[in-house]
Amino acid sequence: MRKPLLLNIILTLVWVALTGDYALANFLLGFVFAFAALRFALGKSGKRYFLFVPRMVGFIGFFVWELIKSNIQVALDVVTPPFYMKPGIVAVPLDAQTDAEISLLANLITLTPGTLSLDVSDDRKVLYVHVMYLDDEQQFVESIKSGFEKRLLNLMR
């Protein structure tokens, strides 16, 4: 996967240098053009890379959306007189197995306002998460499993 990524970056930089426009939008446009050119030129040989990039874009979009939603929820609770917090600690069973997968999942959860990863069980099968707004424990576990963890494992495996 490293060779197509390196080629994509080089082609993107060539695009930016040739156009002379160093704006972020031009970098992104150059990346898309380079990605399309490499997809056409490499065909099946760069299959893993051509699956990884759309997954990464989707993952980033999902994370940004979750970040915006949780920021709005916390901000509304701060500016309104009654507090709607229902804090709790939830044990989330893990499908993630490696240290990298568990660490990334825990950090993504902690980066989202209203949640904080506390600990991982000794057998590395459960992640303990503090939640500010815990209405339904099972629904929260499902949102982590089908949201962050599923997308993260899809990206990393």
C-alpha distance (Angstrom), angle and dihedral (degrees) to the residues before:
residue distance angle dihedral
M1 . . .
R2 3.80 . .
K3 3.80 96.6 .
P4 3.83 96.6 55.8
L5 3.82 90.3 44.4
L6 3.80 91.7 50.7
L7 3.81 91.1 46.8
N8 3.79 90.5 48.7
I9 3.79 91.7 51.9
I10 3.81 92.4 47.1
L11 3.80 92.1 48.7
T12 3.79 90.1 47.6
L13 3.81 91.2 52.7
V14 3.80 90.5 47.1
W15 3.81 89.0 52.0
V16 3.81 91.7 50.4
A17 3.82 92.3 46.8
L18 3.80 92.9 48.8
T19 3.80 94.4 47.7
G20 3.81 92.9 42.4
D21 3.82 90.9 -143.1
Y22 3.81 112.7 123.6
A23 3.81 97.1 -175.9
L24 3.79 120.0 128.1
A25 3.80 91.3 -116.8
N26 3.81 90.2 57.9
F27 3.82 91.3 49.5
L28 3.80 89.2 52.7
L29 3.80 92.2 46.2
G30 3.79 90.1 49.5
F31 3.79 90.5 49.4
V32 3.81 91.2 51.8
F33 3.81 92.4 48.0
A34 3.81 91.6 46.8
F35 3.81 90.6 47.6
A36 3.81 90.8 51.7
A37 3.81 92.4 46.5
L38 3.80 92.0 49.6
R39 3.80 91.2 46.3
F40 3.78 89.0 55.0
A41 3.82 95.2 41.7
L42 3.81 100.3 42.7
G43 3.79 99.3 37.8
K44 3.81 111.3 177.0
S45 3.81 96.9 -6.1
G46 3.83 93.8 79.2
K47 3.80 95.8 40.8
R48 3.81 95.9 130.5
Y49 3.80 92.7 51.9
F50 3.79 92.9 47.8
L51 3.80 89.7 54.4
F52 3.81 93.6 44.2
V53 3.81 98.8 55.6
P54 3.84 97.1 55.6
R55 3.81 89.8 44.7
M56 3.80 90.4 51.3
V57 3.80 92.1 49.6
G58 3.81 90.2 49.0
F59 3.80 91.4 47.9
I60 3.80 92.7 50.5
G61 3.80 90.3 48.5
F62 3.82 91.2 49.8
F63 3.81 92.3 48.8
V64 3.80 93.3 48.1
W65 3.82 90.0 50.1
E66 3.82 91.9 50.4
L67 3.80 89.7 46.6
I68 3.81 92.1 52.7
K69 3.82 92.9 46.7
S70 3.79 94.0 49.9
N71 3.82 92.8 44.5
I72 3.79 90.1 53.8
Q73 3.81 91.7 48.1
V74 3.81 93.5 50.7
A75 3.83 93.1 42.4
L76 3.81 92.3 51.3
D77 3.78 90.6 50.1
V78 3.79 90.9 51.2
V79 3.82 95.9 50.5
T80 3.82 98.5 41.9
P81 3.82 119.5 79.4
P82 3.82 101.5 -125.7
F83 3.78 115.6 61.4
Y84 3.80 113.7 -129.8
M85 3.79 95.0 -168.0
K86 3.79 118.8 134.8
P87 3.80 101.8 176.8
G88 3.76 122.5 -163.1
I89 3.78 144.8 150.4
V90 3.79 117.2 -114.4
A91 3.80 129.3 -165.6
V92 3.81 107.8 -138.5
P93 3.83 114.2 -164.2
L94 3.80 110.7 -133.1
D95 3.79 131.5 -133.5
A96 3.81 88.0 177.0
Q97 3.79 109.6 100.0
T98 3.79 111.9 174.5
D99 3.78 125.3 73.4
A100 3.82 90.4 -115.1
E101 3.81 93.6 52.4
I102 3.80 93.5 47.1
S103 3.82 93.2 44.8
L104 3.80 93.8 48.7
L105 3.80 92.2 47.5
A106 3.81 92.1 48.7
N107 3.81 91.5 48.0
L108 3.82 93.5 47.9
I109 3.80 89.7 51.8
T110 3.81 91.7 47.8
L111 3.82 92.6 48.3
T112 3.79 89.5 58.1
P113 3.84 110.3 85.7
G114 3.78 113.9 -115.6
T115 3.80 95.7 32.5
L116 3.78 133.4 78.3
S117 3.81 128.3 -176.7
L118 3.78 107.5 -133.0
D119 3.79 109.7 177.0
V120 3.79 146.8 -23.4
S121 3.78 119.6 -127.2
D122 3.81 118.2 -109.7
D123 3.81 91.4 -107.4
R124 3.86 89.7 49.6
K125 3.79 92.6 -126.2
V126 3.83 99.1 110.3
L127 3.82 132.4 49.7
Y128 3.80 116.7 -160.0
V129 3.80 113.8 -143.6
H130 3.81 129.9 -173.6
V131 3.80 110.5 -141.7
M132 3.82 125.4 -165.5
Y133 3.81 95.3 -160.3
L134 3.79 108.8 38.6
D135 3.80 110.0 166.1
D136 3.80 97.7 149.1
E137 3.80 121.7 13.1
Q138 3.81 95.0 -158.9
Q139 3.81 91.8 49.7
F140 3.81 90.4 51.4
V141 3.82 92.0 50.1
E142 3.82 89.9 49.2
S143 3.81 91.6 49.4
I144 3.81 90.5 53.9
K145 3.82 93.8 43.2
S146 3.81 96.7 45.9
G147 3.80 94.8 34.9
F148 3.77 120.5 34.9
E149 3.80 100.4 12.4
K150 3.80 97.6 43.5
R151 3.79 93.3 47.9
L152 3.80 93.4 43.3
L153 3.80 93.4 50.5
N154 3.81 90.3 45.6
L155 3.78 88.4 54.7
M156 3.80 97.7 44.2
R157 3.79 101.3 41.5
